[in-house]
Amino acid sequence: MFQYLPWKFIVQRAARAYGLADPALWLARIRSFAQPSEVAEPIELLRAGILFHARGLINTKAIQHNLDWIWPYWVQRQFDPEDVSFIPRAFSISHVNLTHRNWTALGLPGLALYPLVDPHGLITPLYDGWSLDVWLMDARGEILAPSRLKDEFVQQRLDVSEGLVVTTTAEQHGSTLTQSASVQLVDGQPVVNVQARAATPRGGALVLAIRPYNPEGIQFIDRIAAREGRDGWLVNNQAAVVTDRAAEHQLVSDYDSGDVSRLLGELKSRSHDSAAAAEKPNLG
């Protein structure tokens, strides 16, 4: 159906309506600089470019003003002025991933399902969807987030001995976080299986975070509901995230309230206050 739509006419009308240059005219100008080709650029490239930079505009609004949040690997690198991957953004209308587009696809033969794993372990189960991230919070409330670590502290390997498994290991200050991701068939249905193991000398908590982004940028989570028994979530009334055991705490946040990682710190502070109150003798 979509191949019969007059994309060129639609784009031209939209460009004129918003006072923009005609993209089709620019493509024609570009072709005039070289030897004429028997094959012209497909007009679908204009549609793809519009979608690409539309997300870039959302990234500009959401990321630039909230750099204290825990963002995916490419944002941590590309937005850091001290990193070799830094790209100045003063004159950029849209912020897109230009530096770290080397993620790994999972799947099984015959399945049109392509979960992604980025270089530091962020897992995107659905095509162009939200993501799952695993963190380790130690007893002091400090969070080990793999996306924030330098490359020398993160190792990733591909294991094909029993299917296709991507394993990511992050280490810092004696703490180790290992997670593996694969696609399996359960009762004939494809399931993204994520396993995580953590070790820290000071004790702590393992955190499974559902993140509103992927390796391309922002991806909205419009609705999220906790499952009964605190063993997972239902995301956007569509996909279920199920854990093998009940969570001790389930925390949610929205854009106005800030990143959910801030709530983890407050939760740790409250637990310390409760422990101190319990140890204080009753003088009344």
C-alpha positions in Angstrom: 0.0 0.0 0.0 2.7 2.5 1.0 4.6 2.1 -2.2 1.7 3.6 -4.1 1.6 6.8 -2.1 2.9 9.9 -3.8 5.8 10.4 -1.4 7.5 13.0 -3.5 4.4 15.2 -3.8 3.7 14.9 0.0 7.2 15.8 0.9 7.2 18.8 -1.4 4.0 20.1 0.0 5.1 19.6 3.6 8.4 21.4 2.9 6.7 24.4 1.4 4.2 24.5 4.2 6.9 24.8 6.8 9.2 27.1 4.7 11.8 24.4 4.0 13.8 23.7 0.9 12.4 21.0 -1.4 14.3 17.8 -0.6 13.6 16.3 -4.0 15.1 19.4 -5.7 18.2 19.1 -3.6 18.6 15.4 -4.6 18.3 16.5 -8.3 21.0 19.1 -7.7 23.3 16.5 -6.1 22.8 14.2 -9.1 23.8 17.0 -11.5 27.3 17.2 -10.1 28.3 13.7 -11.3 27.9 11.5 -14.3 24.2 10.6 -14.8 23.4 7.3 -13.3 20.9 4.7 -14.6 19.5 4.4 -11.0 18.3 7.4 -9.1 18.2 7.7 -5.3 15.0 6.1 -4.0 12.5 8.7 -2.6 12.1 6.4 0.4 15.5 7.8 1.7 13.7 11.1 2.4 11.1 9.3 4.5 13.9 7.4 6.4 15.8 10.7 6.9 12.7 12.4 8.3 12.1 9.6 10.8 15.8 9.5 11.7 16.0 13.2 12.5 12.5 13.3 14.1 13.9 11.0 16.8 17.0 13.2 16.9 14.8 16.2 17.8 13.3 14.2 20.7 16.8 13.3 21.8 17.7 16.9 21.8 14.9 17.8 24.2 15.2 14.8 26.5 18.9 14.1 26.7 20.7 17.4 26.6 19.0 18.8 29.7 19.2 15.6 31.8 22.8 14.4 31.4 22.8 13.4 35.1 20.5 10.5 34.2 21.8 7.0 33.4 21.9 7.0 29.6 22.9 4.3 27.0 26.5 3.8 26.1 26.5 6.0 23.0 25.1 9.0 24.9 27.6 8.6 27.7 30.4 8.7 25.2 29.1 11.1 22.5 27.9 13.7 25.0 31.1 13.7 27.2 33.5 16.6 26.2 36.4 14.6 27.7 35.7 11.5 25.5 37.3 10.9 22.1 33.8 10.2 20.8 32.5 13.7 21.8 30.6 15.6 19.1 29.9 19.3 19.7 26.2 20.0 19.6 25.9 23.8 19.5 24.8 23.9 15.9 23.1 20.5 15.7 19.4 20.6 15.2 19.0 16.9 16.1 21.1 14.7 18.3 21.6 11.2 16.9 23.9 8.3 17.4 26.8 8.9 15.0 29.7 7.3 16.9 28.7 3.9 18.4 26.4 2.0 16.0 28.0 -1.4 16.6 25.4 -3.3 18.5 24.7 -7.1 18.2 21.5 -8.7 17.1 20.1 -11.8 18.7 17.6 -14.3 17.3 16.7 -17.7 16.0 16.5 -19.1 12.5 13.1 -18.5 11.0 12.0 -15.9 13.5 11.4 -12.3 12.5 12.6 -11.1 15.9 15.8 -9.1 16.3 16.6 -8.1 19.9 19.7 -5.9 20.2 22.5 -5.8 22.7 24.7 -2.7 22.7 28.5 -2.8 23.5 27.9 -2.4 27.3 25.0 -4.8 27.6 21.9 -2.7 27.1 19.2 -5.1 25.8 16.4 -3.9 23.4 13.9 -6.9 23.2 11.6 -5.4 20.6 12.4 -3.8 17.3 12.9 0.0 17.8 11.5 -0.4 21.4 12.4 0.3 25.0 15.3 -1.4 26.6 16.3 -3.5 29.7 19.4 -2.6 31.7 21.0 -4.3 34.7 22.7 -2.3 37.4 24.4 -3.2 40.7 23.8 -1.0 43.8 26.2 -1.5 46.6 25.5 -1.1 50.3 26.5 2.6 50.2 23.9 3.3 47.5 26.5 3.7 44.7 25.3 2.4 41.3 27.5 0.4 39.0 25.9 1.1 35.6 27.8 -0.6 32.7 27.0 2.2 30.3 28.9 4.7 32.5 32.1 2.6 32.6 35.1 3.1 30.3 35.7 0.3 27.8 38.6 -1.2 29.7 36.2 -2.1 32.6 33.7 -3.9 30.3 34.1 -7.1 28.3 31.7 -8.6 25.9 31.8 -12.0 24.2 29.7 -14.0 21.8 29.0 -17.6 22.7 27.6 -19.9 19.9 28.2 -23.3 21.7 24.5 -23.5 22.8 22.6 -21.1 20.5 23.5 -17.4 20.3 24.4 -15.8 23.6 25.9 -12.4 24.2 27.6 -12.1 27.6 28.7 -8.7 29.1 30.9 -8.4 32.2 31.5 -5.1 34.0 33.9 -4.6 36.8 34.7 -1.7 39.1 36.1 -1.3 42.6 36.0 -5.0 43.3 32.4 -5.4 42.2 31.4 -7.6 39.2 28.2 -7.6 37.2 27.7 -10.3 34.5 24.7 -10.5 32.3 23.8 -12.7 29.3 21.1 -12.4 26.7 19.6 -14.9 24.3 16.4 -15.8 22.4 14.7 -19.0 23.3 11.4 -20.7 22.4 9.1 -21.3 25.3 5.9 -23.2 24.5 6.5 -22.3 20.9 6.7 -18.5 21.6 10.0 -16.6 21.3 11.3 -15.2 24.6 14.3 -13.0 25.3 16.1 -14.6 28.2 18.3 -12.4 30.4 20.4 -13.8 33.2 22.4 -11.6 35.6 24.9 -12.4 38.3 26.5 -9.9 40.6 29.2 -9.9 43.3 30.3 -7.1 45.5 32.5 -7.2 48.7 30.2 -4.8 50.5 26.9 -6.4 49.7 24.1 -4.7 47.7 21.2 -5.2 45.4 20.7 -6.2 41.8 18.6 -3.7 39.8 16.6 -4.6 36.6 15.7 -1.3 35.0 13.2 -0.8 32.1 14.6 2.2 30.2 12.8 4.6 27.7 15.5 4.5 25.1 17.5 2.2 22.8 20.7 2.4 20.8 19.1 5.0 18.5 17.7 7.3 21.2 14.5 8.0 23.1 11.7 5.4 22.8 8.6 6.3 24.9 7.1 4.1 27.6 3.5 5.4 27.8 2.2 2.9 30.3 3.8 0.4 32.7 2.0 -1.7 35.3 3.5 -4.0 38.0 2.5 -7.7 37.9 0.9 -9.3 40.9 3.4 -10.7 43.2 6.1 -8.1 42.2 7.6 -10.5 39.7 7.7 -8.2 36.7 5.9 -5.5 34.6 3.6 -5.1 31.7 4.9 -2.5 29.4 2.7 -0.4 27.1 -0.1 -3.0 27.5 1.9 -5.2 25.1 5.0 -6.9 26.4 5.6 -8.6 29.7 8.8 -8.5 31.6 8.8 -11.4 34.0 11.5 -12.2 36.7 12.2 -15.6 38.3 11.6 -14.2 41.8 9.7 -11.3 43.4 11.4 -8.0 43.7 12.1 -6.5 47.1 11.1 -3.1 45.8 9.5 -1.8 42.6 10.1 1.9 41.8 8.6 4.0 39.0 9.3 7.5 37.8 8.3 9.9 35.0 10.0 12.7 33.1 8.9 15.4 35.5 10.2 13.4 38.5 13.6 12.6 37.0 15.5 9.4 36.5 14.5 6.4 38.6 18.1 5.9 39.6 17.6 8.9 42.0 14.8 7.0 43.7 17.3 4.1 44.3 19.5 6.5 46.3 16.6 7.8 48.3 15.5 4.2 49.0 19.0 3.4 50.3 19.0 6.5 52.5 15.6 5.6 54.0 16.8 2.1 54.8 19.8 3.5 56.6 17.6 5.9 58.6 15.3 3.0 59.6 18.2 0.9 60.7 19.6 3.8 62.8 16.2 4.4 64.4 15.9 0.7 65.3 19.3 0.8 67.0 18.6 3.9 69.0 17.4 3.1 72.5 13.9 4.1 73.6 14.3 6.7 76.3 10.6 7.4 76.6 
